[in-house]
Amino acid sequence: MRVDQLSNNLNAMVATQMQVNENAQTIANIANTMGDPQAQEVSQDLIDAIVSQIPNTIAYSANANAIETQQETSSMLLNIKA
């Protein structure tokens, strides 16, 4: 396992998490300005904010899987070497 690959994946996960947090804040702000959500129609801004989180979630999951795979590969190589 290369340290720079692991570092890149971790950095990508942190960046994705920051985007998700920003989108969550946007959704919260929209929800607060709409008042009572049951009495209001869903605004296009809210829909756009929710939909924009989909790629971030996929990217976060992909980076987590890449890190897990790298760790398993490294572990197997160490076991073979021993």
mmCIF file of the N, C-alpha and C atoms, coordinates in Angstrom:
data_MODEL
# 
_entry.id   MODEL 
# 
loop_
_atom_site.group_PDB 
_atom_site.id 
_atom_site.type_symbol 
_atom_site.label_atom_id 
_atom_site.label_alt_id 
_atom_site.label_comp_id 
_atom_site.label_asym_id 
_atom_site.label_entity_id 
_atom_site.label_seq_id 
_atom_site.pdbx_PDB_ins_code 
_atom_site.Cartn_x 
_atom_site.Cartn_y 
_atom_site.Cartn_z 
_atom_site.occupancy 
_atom_site.B_iso_or_equiv 
_atom_site.pdbx_formal_charge 
_atom_site.auth_seq_id 
_atom_site.auth_comp_id 
_atom_site.auth_asym_id 
_atom_site.auth_atom_id 
_atom_site.pdbx_PDB_model_num 
ATOM 1   N N  . MET A 1 1  ? 0.846   -1.174  0.000  1.00 0.00 ? 1  MET A N  1 
ATOM 2   C CA . MET A 1 1  ? 0.000   0.000   0.000  1.00 0.00 ? 1  MET A CA 1 
ATOM 3   C C  . MET A 1 1  ? 0.891   1.236   0.000  1.00 0.00 ? 1  MET A C  1 
ATOM 4   N N  . ARG A 1 2  ? 0.568   2.140   -0.878 1.00 0.00 ? 2  ARG A N  1 
ATOM 5   C CA . ARG A 1 2  ? 1.353   3.360   -0.949 1.00 0.00 ? 2  ARG A CA 1 
ATOM 6   C C  . ARG A 1 2  ? 0.723   4.409   -0.048 1.00 0.00 ? 2  ARG A C  1 
ATOM 7   N N  . VAL A 1 3  ? 1.563   5.072   0.705  1.00 0.00 ? 3  VAL A N  1 
ATOM 8   C CA . VAL A 1 3  ? 1.090   6.077   1.653  1.00 0.00 ? 3  VAL A CA 1 
ATOM 9   C C  . VAL A 1 3  ? 0.430   7.232   0.929  1.00 0.00 ? 3  VAL A C  1 
ATOM 10  N N  . ASP A 1 4  ? 0.967   7.617   -0.236 1.00 0.00 ? 4  ASP A N  1 
ATOM 11  C CA . ASP A 1 4  ? 0.389   8.744   -0.952 1.00 0.00 ? 4  ASP A CA 1 
ATOM 12  C C  . ASP A 1 4  ? -1.007  8.419   -1.472 1.00 0.00 ? 4  ASP A C  1 
ATOM 13  N N  . GLN A 1 5  ? -1.276  7.166   -1.860 1.00 0.00 ? 5  GLN A N  1 
ATOM 14  C CA . GLN A 1 5  ? -2.615  6.779   -2.285 1.00 0.00 ? 5  GLN A CA 1 
ATOM 15  C C  . GLN A 1 5  ? -3.593  6.842   -1.122 1.00 0.00 ? 5  GLN A C  1 
ATOM 16  N N  . LEU A 1 6  ? -3.171  6.343   0.017  1.00 0.00 ? 6  LEU A N  1 
ATOM 17  C CA . LEU A 1 6  ? -4.008  6.387   1.204  1.00 0.00 ? 6  LEU A CA 1 
ATOM 18  C C  . LEU A 1 6  ? -4.291  7.829   1.597  1.00 0.00 ? 6  LEU A C  1 
ATOM 19  N N  . SER A 1 7  ? -3.271  8.653   1.537  1.00 0.00 ? 7  SER A N  1 
ATOM 20  C CA . SER A 1 7  ? -3.429  10.064  1.864  1.00 0.00 ? 7  SER A CA 1 
ATOM 21  C C  . SER A 1 7  ? -4.393  10.745  0.900  1.00 0.00 ? 7  SER A C  1 
ATOM 22  N N  . ASN A 1 8  ? -4.277  10.425  -0.392 1.00 0.00 ? 8  ASN A N  1 
ATOM 23  C CA . ASN A 1 8  ? -5.183  11.013  -1.385 1.00 0.00 ? 8  ASN A CA 1 
ATOM 24  C C  . ASN A 1 8  ? -6.623  10.603  -1.126 1.00 0.00 ? 8  ASN A C  1 
ATOM 25  N N  . ASN A 1 9  ? -6.841  9.329   -0.782 1.00 0.00 ? 9  ASN A N  1 
ATOM 26  C CA . ASN A 1 9  ? -8.196  8.863   -0.491 1.00 0.00 ? 9  ASN A CA 1 
ATOM 27  C C  . ASN A 1 9  ? -8.756  9.533   0.756  1.00 0.00 ? 9  ASN A C  1 
ATOM 28  N N  . LEU A 1 10 ? -7.927  9.663   1.780  1.00 0.00 ? 10 LEU A N  1 
ATOM 29  C CA . LEU A 1 10 ? -8.384  10.323  3.001  1.00 0.00 ? 10 LEU A CA 1 
ATOM 30  C C  . LEU A 1 10 ? -8.703  11.794  2.742  1.00 0.00 ? 10 LEU A C  1 
ATOM 31  N N  . ASN A 1 11 ? -7.856  12.452  1.965  1.00 0.00 ? 11 ASN A N  1 
ATOM 32  C CA . ASN A 1 11 ? -8.118  13.853  1.624  1.00 0.00 ? 11 ASN A CA 1 
ATOM 33  C C  . ASN A 1 11 ? -9.402  13.991  0.821  1.00 0.00 ? 11 ASN A C  1 
ATOM 34  N N  . ALA A 1 12 ? -9.637  13.060  -0.098 1.00 0.00 ? 12 ALA A N  1 
ATOM 35  C CA . ALA A 1 12 ? -10.872 13.090  -0.880 1.00 0.00 ? 12 ALA A CA 1 
ATOM 36  C C  . ALA A 1 12 ? -12.086 12.875  0.009  1.00 0.00 ? 12 ALA A C  1 
ATOM 37  N N  . MET A 1 13 ? -11.955 11.979  0.987  1.00 0.00 ? 13 MET A N  1 
ATOM 38  C CA . MET A 1 13 ? -13.066 11.751  1.913  1.00 0.00 ? 13 MET A CA 1 
ATOM 39  C C  . MET A 1 13 ? -13.349 12.992  2.747  1.00 0.00 ? 13 MET A C  1 
ATOM 40  N N  . VAL A 1 14 ? -12.313 13.667  3.195  1.00 0.00 ? 14 VAL A N  1 
ATOM 41  C CA . VAL A 1 14 ? -12.499 14.892  3.986  1.00 0.00 ? 14 VAL A CA 1 
ATOM 42  C C  . VAL A 1 14 ? -13.164 15.975  3.131  1.00 0.00 ? 14 VAL A C  1 
ATOM 43  N N  . ALA A 1 15 ? -12.717 16.115  1.886  1.00 0.00 ? 15 ALA A N  1 
ATOM 44  C CA . ALA A 1 15 ? -13.314 17.110  0.992  1.00 0.00 ? 15 ALA A CA 1 
ATOM 45  C C  . ALA A 1 15 ? -14.780 16.794  0.726  1.00 0.00 ? 15 ALA A C  1 
ATOM 46  N N  . THR A 1 16 ? -15.084 15.522  0.528  1.00 0.00 ? 16 THR A N  1 
ATOM 47  C CA . THR A 1 16 ? -16.467 15.117  0.291  1.00 0.00 ? 16 THR A CA 1 
ATOM 48  C C  . THR A 1 16 ? -17.313 15.370  1.531  1.00 0.00 ? 16 THR A C  1 
ATOM 49  N N  . GLN A 1 17 ? -16.771 15.083  2.698  1.00 0.00 ? 17 GLN A N  1 
ATOM 50  C CA . GLN A 1 17 ? -17.505 15.328  3.940  1.00 0.00 ? 17 GLN A CA 1 
ATOM 51  C C  . GLN A 1 17 ? -17.803 16.816  4.112  1.00 0.00 ? 17 GLN A C  1 
ATOM 52  N N  . MET A 1 18 ? -16.862 17.660  3.738  1.00 0.00 ? 18 MET A N  1 
ATOM 53  C CA . MET A 1 18 ? -17.086 19.101  3.838  1.00 0.00 ? 18 MET A CA 1 
ATOM 54  C C  . MET A 1 18 ? -18.202 19.538  2.882  1.00 0.00 ? 18 MET A C  1 
ATOM 55  N N  . GLN A 1 19 ? -18.256 18.938  1.691  1.00 0.00 ? 19 GLN A N  1 
ATOM 56  C CA . GLN A 1 19 ? -19.319 19.262  0.747  1.00 0.00 ? 19 GLN A CA 1 
ATOM 57  C C  . GLN A 1 19 ? -20.668 18.804  1.276  1.00 0.00 ? 19 GLN A C  1 
ATOM 58  N N  . VAL A 1 20 ? -20.703 17.621  1.873  1.00 0.00 ? 20 VAL A N  1 
ATOM 59  C CA . VAL A 1 20 ? -21.948 17.119  2.449  1.00 0.00 ? 20 VAL A CA 1 
ATOM 60  C C  . VAL A 1 20 ? -22.406 18.035  3.578  1.00 0.00 ? 20 VAL A C  1 
ATOM 61  N N  . ASN A 1 21 ? -21.484 18.466  4.423  1.00 0.00 ? 21 ASN A N  1 
ATOM 62  C CA . ASN A 1 21 ? -21.836 19.381  5.508  1.00 0.00 ? 21 ASN A CA 1 
ATOM 63  C C  . ASN A 1 21 ? -22.378 20.699  4.973  1.00 0.00 ? 21 ASN A C  1 
ATOM 64  N N  . GLU A 1 22 ? -21.754 21.205  3.919  1.00 0.00 ? 22 GLU A N  1 
ATOM 65  C CA . GLU A 1 22 ? -22.215 22.458  3.314  1.00 0.00 ? 22 GLU A CA 1 
ATOM 66  C C  . GLU A 1 22 ? -23.627 22.290  2.745  1.00 0.00 ? 22 GLU A C  1 
ATOM 67  N N  . ASN A 1 23 ? -23.867 21.160  2.076  1.00 0.00 ? 23 ASN A N  1 
ATOM 68  C CA . ASN A 1 23 ? -25.196 20.900  1.532  1.00 0.00 ? 23 ASN A CA 1 
ATOM 69  C C  . ASN A 1 23 ? -26.228 20.747  2.642  1.00 0.00 ? 23 ASN A C  1 
ATOM 70  N N  . ALA A 1 24 ? -25.844 20.105  3.726  1.00 0.00 ? 24 ALA A N  1 
ATOM 71  C CA . ALA A 1 24 ? -26.762 19.960  4.857  1.00 0.00 ? 24 ALA A CA 1 
ATOM 72  C C  . ALA A 1 24 ? -27.109 21.319  5.449  1.00 0.00 ? 24 ALA A C  1 
ATOM 73  N N  . GLN A 1 25 ? -26.125 22.197  5.517  1.00 0.00 ? 25 GLN A N  1 
ATOM 74  C CA . GLN A 1 25 ? -26.383 23.546  6.018  1.00 0.00 ? 25 GLN A CA 1 
ATOM 75  C C  . GLN A 1 25 ? -27.337 24.289  5.086  1.00 0.00 ? 25 GLN A C  1 
ATOM 76  N N  . THR A 1 26 ? -27.146 24.121  3.785  1.00 0.00 ? 26 THR A N  1 
ATOM 77  C CA . THR A 1 26 ? -28.037 24.756  2.812  1.00 0.00 ? 26 THR A CA 1 
ATOM 78  C C  . THR A 1 26 ? -29.459 24.246  2.975  1.00 0.00 ? 26 THR A C  1 
ATOM 79  N N  . ILE A 1 27 ? -29.598 22.936  3.141  1.00 0.00 ? 27 ILE A N  1 
ATOM 80  C CA . ILE A 1 27 ? -30.928 22.356  3.338  1.00 0.00 ? 27 ILE A CA 1 
ATOM 81  C C  . ILE A 1 27 ? -31.560 22.888  4.617  1.00 0.00 ? 27 ILE A C  1 
ATOM 82  N N  . ALA A 1 28 ? -30.777 22.982  5.675  1.00 0.00 ? 28 ALA A N  1 
ATOM 83  C CA . ALA A 1 28 ? -31.301 23.509  6.944  1.00 0.00 ? 28 ALA A CA 1 
ATOM 84  C C  . ALA A 1 28 ? -31.733 24.962  6.794  1.00 0.00 ? 28 ALA A C  1 
ATOM 85  N N  . ASN A 1 29 ? -30.936 25.749  6.090  1.00 0.00 ? 29 ASN A N  1 
ATOM 86  C CA . ASN A 1 29 ? -31.303 27.151  5.878  1.00 0.00 ? 29 ASN A CA 1 
ATOM 87  C C  . ASN A 1 29 ? -32.589 27.274  5.077  1.00 0.00 ? 29 ASN A C  1 
ATOM 88  N N  . ILE A 1 30 ? -32.729 26.459  4.057  1.00 0.00 ? 30 ILE A N  1 
ATOM 89  C CA . ILE A 1 30 ? -33.956 26.496  3.249  1.00 0.00 ? 30 ILE A CA 1 
ATOM 90  C C  . ILE A 1 30 ? -35.147 26.075  4.090  1.00 0.00 ? 30 ILE A C  1 
ATOM 91  N N  . ALA A 1 31 ? -34.969 25.019  4.884  1.00 0.00 ? 31 ALA A N  1 
ATOM 92  C CA . ALA A 1 31 ? -36.065 24.543  5.727  1.00 0.00 ? 31 ALA A CA 1 
ATOM 93  C C  . ALA A 1 31 ? -36.470 25.611  6.744  1.00 0.00 ? 31 ALA A C  1 
ATOM 94  N N  . ASN A 1 32 ? -35.500 26.333  7.283  1.00 0.00 ? 32 ASN A N  1 
ATOM 95  C CA . ASN A 1 32 ? -35.811 27.379  8.254  1.00 0.00 ? 32 ASN A CA 1 
ATOM 96  C C  . ASN A 1 32 ? -36.564 28.545  7.622  1.00 0.00 ? 32 ASN A C  1 
ATOM 97  N N  . THR A 1 33 ? -36.239 28.893  6.396  1.00 0.00 ? 33 THR A N  1 
ATOM 98  C CA . THR A 1 33 ? -36.902 30.019  5.745  1.00 0.00 ? 33 THR A CA 1 
ATOM 99  C C  . THR A 1 33 ? -38.273 29.658  5.215  1.00 0.00 ? 33 THR A C  1 
ATOM 100 N N  . MET A 1 34 ? -38.507 28.369  5.026  1.00 0.00 ? 34 MET A N  1 
ATOM 101 C CA . MET A 1 34 ? -39.808 27.952  4.499  1.00 0.00 ? 34 MET A CA 1 
ATOM 102 C C  . MET A 1 34 ? -40.892 27.986  5.564  1.00 0.00 ? 34 MET A C  1 
ATOM 103 N N  . GLY A 1 35 ? -40.525 28.037  6.825  1.00 0.00 ? 35 GLY A N  1 
ATOM 104 C CA . GLY A 1 35 ? -41.527 28.020  7.888  1.00 0.00 ? 35 GLY A CA 1 
ATOM 105 C C  . GLY A 1 35 ? -41.982 26.604  8.160  1.00 0.00 ? 35 GLY A C  1 
ATOM 106 N N  . ASP A 1 36 ? -43.278 26.425  8.248  1.00 0.00 ? 36 ASP A N  1 
ATOM 107 C CA . ASP A 1 36 ? -43.848 25.105  8.517  1.00 0.00 ? 36 ASP A CA 1 
ATOM 108 C C  . ASP A 1 36 ? -43.783 24.257  7.258  1.00 0.00 ? 36 ASP A C  1 
ATOM 109 N N  . PRO A 1 37 ? -42.941 23.220  7.240  1.00 0.00 ? 37 PRO A N  1 
ATOM 110 C CA . PRO A 1 37 ? -42.771 22.435  6.017  1.00 0.00 ? 37 PRO A CA 1 
ATOM 111 C C  . PRO A 1 37 ? -44.042 21.718  5.560  1.00 0.00 ? 37 PRO A C  1 
ATOM 112 N N  . GLN A 1 38 ? -44.946 21.406  6.486  1.00 0.00 ? 38 GLN A N  1 
ATOM 113 C CA . GLN A 1 38 ? -46.169 20.714  6.098  1.00 0.00 ? 38 GLN A CA 1 
ATOM 114 C C  . GLN A 1 38 ? -47.134 21.638  5.378  1.00 0.00 ? 38 GLN A C  1 
ATOM 115 N N  . ALA A 1 39 ? -47.015 22.929  5.603  1.00 0.00 ? 39 ALA A N  1 
ATOM 116 C CA . ALA A 1 39 ? -47.910 23.888  4.980  1.00 0.00 ? 39 ALA A CA 1 
ATOM 117 C C  . ALA A 1 39 ? -47.332 24.467  3.688  1.00 0.00 ? 39 ALA A C  1 
ATOM 118 N N  . GLN A 1 40 ? -46.119 24.108  3.351  1.00 0.00 ? 40 GLN A N  1 
ATOM 119 C CA . GLN A 1 40 ? -45.444 24.670  2.182  1.00 0.00 ? 40 GLN A CA 1 
ATOM 120 C C  . GLN A 1 40 ? -45.175 23.580  1.152  1.00 0.00 ? 40 GLN A C  1 
ATOM 121 N N  . GLU A 1 41 ? -45.103 23.990  -0.095 1.00 0.00 ? 41 GLU A N  1 
ATOM 122 C CA . GLU A 1 41 ? -44.680 23.063  -1.134 1.00 0.00 ? 41 GLU A CA 1 
ATOM 123 C C  . GLU A 1 41 ? -43.155 22.966  -1.086 1.00 0.00 ? 41 GLU A C  1 
ATOM 124 N N  . VAL A 1 42 ? -42.639 21.879  -1.585 1.00 0.00 ? 42 VAL A N  1 
ATOM 125 C CA . VAL A 1 42 ? -41.198 21.709  -1.619 1.00 0.00 ? 42 VAL A CA 1 
ATOM 126 C C  . VAL A 1 42 ? -40.631 22.657  -2.672 1.00 0.00 ? 42 VAL A C  1 
ATOM 127 N N  . SER A 1 43 ? -39.653 23.441  -2.277 1.00 0.00 ? 43 SER A N  1 
ATOM 128 C CA . SER A 1 43 ? -39.071 24.403  -3.213 1.00 0.00 ? 43 SER A CA 1 
ATOM 129 C C  . SER A 1 43 ? -38.030 23.729  -4.092 1.00 0.00 ? 43 SER A C  1 
ATOM 130 N N  . GLN A 1 44 ? -37.773 24.323  -5.245 1.00 0.00 ? 44 GLN A N  1 
ATOM 131 C CA . GLN A 1 44 ? -36.771 23.782  -6.164 1.00 0.00 ? 44 GLN A CA 1 
ATOM 132 C C  . GLN A 1 44 ? -35.375 23.847  -5.541 1.00 0.00 ? 44 GLN A C  1 
ATOM 133 N N  . ASP A 1 45 ? -35.115 24.867  -4.721 1.00 0.00 ? 45 ASP A N  1 
ATOM 134 C CA . ASP A 1 45 ? -33.814 24.969  -4.054 1.00 0.00 ? 45 ASP A CA 1 
ATOM 135 C C  . ASP A 1 45 ? -33.571 23.767  -3.141 1.00 0.00 ? 45 ASP A C  1 
ATOM 136 N N  . LEU A 1 46 ? -34.594 23.371  -2.416 1.00 0.00 ? 46 LEU A N  1 
ATOM 137 C CA . LEU A 1 46 ? -34.463 22.219  -1.521 1.00 0.00 ? 46 LEU A CA 1 
ATOM 138 C C  . LEU A 1 46 ? -34.213 20.943  -2.325 1.00 0.00 ? 46 LEU A C  1 
ATOM 139 N N  . ILE A 1 47 ? -34.944 20.776  -3.400 1.00 0.00 ? 47 ILE A N  1 
ATOM 140 C CA . ILE A 1 47 ? -34.760 19.598  -4.245 1.00 0.00 ? 47 ILE A CA 1 
ATOM 141 C C  . ILE A 1 47 ? -33.344 19.571  -4.809 1.00 0.00 ? 47 ILE A C  1 
ATOM 142 N N  . ASP A 1 48 ? -32.875 20.719  -5.309 1.00 0.00 ? 48 ASP A N  1 
ATOM 143 C CA . ASP A 1 48 ? -31.521 20.798  -5.871 1.00 0.00 ? 48 ASP A CA 1 
ATOM 144 C C  . ASP A 1 48 ? -30.459 20.485  -4.820 1.00 0.00 ? 48 ASP A C  1 
ATOM 145 N N  . ALA A 1 49 ? -30.652 20.982  -3.600 1.00 0.00 ? 49 ALA A N  1 
ATOM 146 C CA . ALA A 1 49 ? -29.682 20.743  -2.533 1.00 0.00 ? 49 ALA A CA 1 
ATOM 147 C C  . ALA A 1 49 ? -29.619 19.267  -2.168 1.00 0.00 ? 49 ALA A C  1 
ATOM 148 N N  . ILE A 1 50 ? -30.761 18.618  -2.123 1.00 0.00 ? 50 ILE A N  1 
ATOM 149 C CA . ILE A 1 50 ? -30.785 17.189  -1.787 1.00 0.00 ? 50 ILE A CA 1 
ATOM 150 C C  . ILE A 1 50 ? -30.156 16.362  -2.904 1.00 0.00 ? 50 ILE A C  1 
ATOM 151 N N  . VAL A 1 51 ? -30.523 16.678  -4.141 1.00 0.00 ? 51 VAL A N  1 
ATOM 152 C CA . VAL A 1 51 ? -29.990 15.926  -5.278 1.00 0.00 ? 51 VAL A CA 1 
ATOM 153 C C  . VAL A 1 51 ? -28.481 16.119  -5.416 1.00 0.00 ? 51 VAL A C  1 
ATOM 154 N N  . SER A 1 52 ? -27.987 17.297  -5.076 1.00 0.00 ? 52 SER A N  1 
ATOM 155 C CA . SER A 1 52 ? -26.550 17.553  -5.215 1.00 0.00 ? 52 SER A CA 1 
ATOM 156 C C  . SER A 1 52 ? -25.722 16.724  -4.235 1.00 0.00 ? 52 SER A C  1 
ATOM 157 N N  . GLN A 1 53 ? -26.337 16.164  -3.212 1.00 0.00 ? 53 GLN A N  1 
ATOM 158 C CA . GLN A 1 53 ? -25.601 15.335  -2.255 1.00 0.00 ? 53 GLN A CA 1 
ATOM 159 C C  . GLN A 1 53 ? -25.341 13.926  -2.763 1.00 0.00 ? 53 GLN A C  1 
ATOM 160 N N  . ILE A 1 54 ? -26.068 13.493  -3.775 1.00 0.00 ? 54 ILE A N  1 
ATOM 161 C CA . ILE A 1 54 ? -25.932 12.116  -4.262 1.00 0.00 ? 54 ILE A CA 1 
ATOM 162 C C  . ILE A 1 54 ? -24.510 11.815  -4.732 1.00 0.00 ? 54 ILE A C  1 
ATOM 163 N N  . PRO A 1 55 ? -23.899 12.649  -5.608 1.00 0.00 ? 55 PRO A N  1 
ATOM 164 C CA . PRO A 1 55 ? -22.519 12.334  -6.021 1.00 0.00 ? 55 PRO A CA 1 
ATOM 165 C C  . PRO A 1 55 ? -21.532 12.355  -4.853 1.00 0.00 ? 55 PRO A C  1 
ATOM 166 N N  . ASN A 1 56 ? -21.758 13.238  -3.887 1.00 0.00 ? 56 ASN A N  1 
ATOM 167 C CA . ASN A 1 56 ? -20.864 13.310  -2.733 1.00 0.00 ? 56 ASN A CA 1 
ATOM 168 C C  . ASN A 1 56 ? -20.922 12.023  -1.919 1.00 0.00 ? 56 ASN A C  1 
ATOM 169 N N  . THR A 1 57 ? -22.110 11.497  -1.743 1.00 0.00 ? 57 THR A N  1 
ATOM 170 C CA . THR A 1 57 ? -22.273 10.258  -0.993 1.00 0.00 ? 57 THR A CA 1 
ATOM 171 C C  . THR A 1 57 ? -21.590 9.101   -1.708 1.00 0.00 ? 57 THR A C  1 
ATOM 172 N N  . ILE A 1 58 ? -21.744 9.050   -3.026 1.00 0.00 ? 58 ILE A N  1 
ATOM 173 C CA . ILE A 1 58 ? -21.114 7.984   -3.810 1.00 0.00 ? 58 ILE A CA 1 
ATOM 174 C C  . ILE A 1 58 ? -19.588 8.100   -3.733 1.00 0.00 ? 58 ILE A C  1 
ATOM 175 N N  . ALA A 1 59 ? -19.071 9.322   -3.851 1.00 0.00 ? 59 ALA A N  1 
ATOM 176 C CA . ALA A 1 59 ? -17.623 9.534   -3.797 1.00 0.00 ? 59 ALA A CA 1 
ATOM 177 C C  . ALA A 1 59 ? -17.069 9.146   -2.429 1.00 0.00 ? 59 ALA A C  1 
ATOM 178 N N  . TYR A 1 60 ? -17.765 9.514   -1.374 1.00 0.00 ? 60 TYR A N  1 
ATOM 179 C CA . TYR A 1 60 ? -17.325 9.185   -0.018 1.00 0.00 ? 60 TYR A CA 1 
ATOM 180 C C  . TYR A 1 60 ? -17.261 7.669   0.166  1.00 0.00 ? 60 TYR A C  1 
ATOM 181 N N  . SER A 1 61 ? -18.294 6.995   -0.306 1.00 0.00 ? 61 SER A N  1 
ATOM 182 C CA . SER A 1 61 ? -18.342 5.539   -0.194 1.00 0.00 ? 61 SER A CA 1 
ATOM 183 C C  . SER A 1 61 ? -17.232 4.885   -1.016 1.00 0.00 ? 61 SER A C  1 
ATOM 184 N N  . ALA A 1 62 ? -16.998 5.392   -2.205 1.00 0.00 ? 62 ALA A N  1 
ATOM 185 C CA . ALA A 1 62 ? -15.948 4.831   -3.060 1.00 0.00 ? 62 ALA A CA 1 
ATOM 186 C C  . ALA A 1 62 ? -14.576 5.000   -2.418 1.00 0.00 ? 62 ALA A C  1 
ATOM 187 N N  . ASN A 1 63 ? -14.314 6.161   -1.843 1.00 0.00 ? 63 ASN A N  1 
ATOM 188 C CA . ASN A 1 63 ? -13.027 6.377   -1.186 1.00 0.00 ? 63 ASN A CA 1 
ATOM 189 C C  . ASN A 1 63 ? -12.870 5.483   0.042  1.00 0.00 ? 63 ASN A C  1 
ATOM 190 N N  . ALA A 1 64 ? -13.941 5.296   0.776  1.00 0.00 ? 64 ALA A N  1 
ATOM 191 C CA . ALA A 1 64 ? -13.878 4.412   1.942  1.00 0.00 ? 64 ALA A CA 1 
ATOM 192 C C  . ALA A 1 64 ? -13.589 2.979   1.504  1.00 0.00 ? 64 ALA A C  1 
ATOM 193 N N  . ASN A 1 65 ? -14.226 2.537   0.417  1.00 0.00 ? 65 ASN A N  1 
ATOM 194 C CA . ASN A 1 65 ? -13.974 1.187   -0.088 1.00 0.00 ? 65 ASN A CA 1 
ATOM 195 C C  . ASN A 1 65 ? -12.546 1.045   -0.596 1.00 0.00 ? 65 ASN A C  1 
ATOM 196 N N  . ALA A 1 66 ? -12.015 2.081   -1.224 1.00 0.00 ? 66 ALA A N  1 
ATOM 197 C CA . ALA A 1 66 ? -10.634 2.030   -1.714 1.00 0.00 ? 66 ALA A CA 1 
ATOM 198 C C  . ALA A 1 66 ? -9.661  1.891   -0.553 1.00 0.00 ? 66 ALA A C  1 
ATOM 199 N N  . ILE A 1 67 ? -9.890  2.623   0.518  1.00 0.00 ? 67 ILE A N  1 
ATOM 200 C CA . ILE A 1 67 ? -9.018  2.525   1.695  1.00 0.00 ? 67 ILE A CA 1 
ATOM 201 C C  . ILE A 1 67 ? -9.105  1.130   2.307  1.00 0.00 ? 67 ILE A C  1 
ATOM 202 N N  . GLU A 1 68 ? -10.307 0.610   2.405  1.00 0.00 ? 68 GLU A N  1 
ATOM 203 C CA . GLU A 1 68 ? -10.483 -0.732  2.961  1.00 0.00 ? 68 GLU A CA 1 
ATOM 204 C C  . GLU A 1 68 ? -9.762  -1.778  2.106  1.00 0.00 ? 68 GLU A C  1 
ATOM 205 N N  . THR A 1 69 ? -9.878  -1.652  0.794  1.00 0.00 ? 69 THR A N  1 
ATOM 206 C CA . THR A 1 69 ? -9.207  -2.593  -0.116 1.00 0.00 ? 69 THR A CA 1 
ATOM 207 C C  . THR A 1 69 ? -7.701  -2.491  0.017  1.00 0.00 ? 69 THR A C  1 
ATOM 208 N N  . GLN A 1 70 ? -7.176  -1.271  0.117  1.00 0.00 ? 70 GLN A N  1 
ATOM 209 C CA . GLN A 1 70 ? -5.742  -1.089  0.281  1.00 0.00 ? 70 GLN A CA 1 
ATOM 210 C C  . GLN A 1 70 ? -5.255  -1.714  1.582  1.00 0.00 ? 70 GLN A C  1 
ATOM 211 N N  . GLN A 1 71 ? -6.019  -1.561  2.635  1.00 0.00 ? 71 GLN A N  1 
ATOM 212 C CA . GLN A 1 71 ? -5.626  -2.140  3.916  1.00 0.00 ? 71 GLN A CA 1 
ATOM 213 C C  . GLN A 1 71 ? -5.643  -3.667  3.862  1.00 0.00 ? 71 GLN A C  1 
ATOM 214 N N  . GLU A 1 72 ? -6.660  -4.245  3.208  1.00 0.00 ? 72 GLU A N  1 
ATOM 215 C CA . GLU A 1 72 ? -6.734  -5.697  3.095  1.00 0.00 ? 72 GLU A CA 1 
ATOM 216 C C  . GLU A 1 72 ? -5.588  -6.237  2.240  1.00 0.00 ? 72 GLU A C  1 
ATOM 217 N N  . THR A 1 73 ? -5.279  -5.540  1.157  1.00 0.00 ? 73 THR A N  1 
ATOM 218 C CA . THR A 1 73 ? -4.173  -5.961  0.294  1.00 0.00 ? 73 THR A CA 1 
ATOM 219 C C  . THR A 1 73 ? -2.857  -5.912  1.049  1.00 0.00 ? 73 THR A C  1 
ATOM 220 N N  . SER A 1 74 ? -2.649  -4.844  1.776  1.00 0.00 ? 74 SER A N  1 
ATOM 221 C CA . SER A 1 74 ? -1.422  -4.704  2.567  1.00 0.00 ? 74 SER A CA 1 
ATOM 222 C C  . SER A 1 74 ? -1.331  -5.815  3.602  1.00 0.00 ? 74 SER A C  1 
ATOM 223 N N  . SER A 1 75 ? -2.420  -6.110  4.247  1.00 0.00 ? 75 SER A N  1 
ATOM 224 C CA . SER A 1 75 ? -2.428  -7.167  5.258  1.00 0.00 ? 75 SER A CA 1 
ATOM 225 C C  . SER A 1 75 ? -2.094  -8.527  4.638  1.00 0.00 ? 75 SER A C  1 
ATOM 226 N N  . MET A 1 76 ? -2.685  -8.797  3.469  1.00 0.00 ? 76 MET A N  1 
ATOM 227 C CA . MET A 1 76 ? -2.413  -10.072 2.801  1.00 0.00 ? 76 MET A CA 1 
ATOM 228 C C  . MET A 1 76 ? -0.952  -10.177 2.383  1.00 0.00 ? 76 MET A C  1 
ATOM 229 N N  . LEU A 1 77 ? -0.390  -9.075  1.880  1.00 0.00 ? 77 LEU A N  1 
ATOM 230 C CA . LEU A 1 77 ? 1.006   -9.089  1.478  1.00 0.00 ? 77 LEU A CA 1 
ATOM 231 C C  . LEU A 1 77 ? 1.924   -9.318  2.663  1.00 0.00 ? 77 LEU A C  1 
ATOM 232 N N  . LEU A 1 78 ? 1.582   -8.733  3.801  1.00 0.00 ? 78 LEU A N  1 
ATOM 233 C CA . LEU A 1 78 ? 2.407   -8.941  5.002  1.00 0.00 ? 78 LEU A CA 1 
ATOM 234 C C  . LEU A 1 78 ? 2.308   -10.392 5.481  1.00 0.00 ? 78 LEU A C  1 
ATOM 235 N N  . ASN A 1 79 ? 1.111   -10.975 5.356  1.00 0.00 ? 79 ASN A N  1 
ATOM 236 C CA . ASN A 1 79 ? 0.946   -12.377 5.752  1.00 0.00 ? 79 ASN A CA 1 
ATOM 237 C C  . ASN A 1 79 ? 1.732   -13.303 4.824  1.00 0.00 ? 79 ASN A C  1 
ATOM 238 N N  . ILE A 1 80 ? 1.745   -12.993 3.541  1.00 0.00 ? 80 ILE A N  1 
ATOM 239 C CA . ILE A 1 80 ? 2.485   -13.823 2.584  1.00 0.00 ? 80 ILE A CA 1 
ATOM 240 C C  . ILE A 1 80 ? 3.978   -13.716 2.867  1.00 0.00 ? 80 ILE A C  1 
ATOM 241 N N  . LYS A 1 81 ? 4.429   -12.496 3.147  1.00 0.00 ? 81 LYS A N  1 
ATOM 242 C CA . LYS A 1 81 ? 5.843   -12.257 3.419  1.00 0.00 ? 81 LYS A CA 1 
ATOM 243 C C  . LYS A 1 81 ? 6.294   -12.979 4.689  1.00 0.00 ? 81 LYS A C  1 
ATOM 244 N N  . ALA A 1 82 ? 5.427   -13.050 5.674  1.00 0.00 ? 82 ALA A N  1 
ATOM 245 C CA . ALA A 1 82 ? 5.777   -13.700 6.936  1.00 0.00 ? 82 ALA A CA 1 
ATOM 246 C C  . ALA A 1 82 ? 5.765   -15.170 6.746  1.00 0.00 ? 82 ALA A C  1 
# 
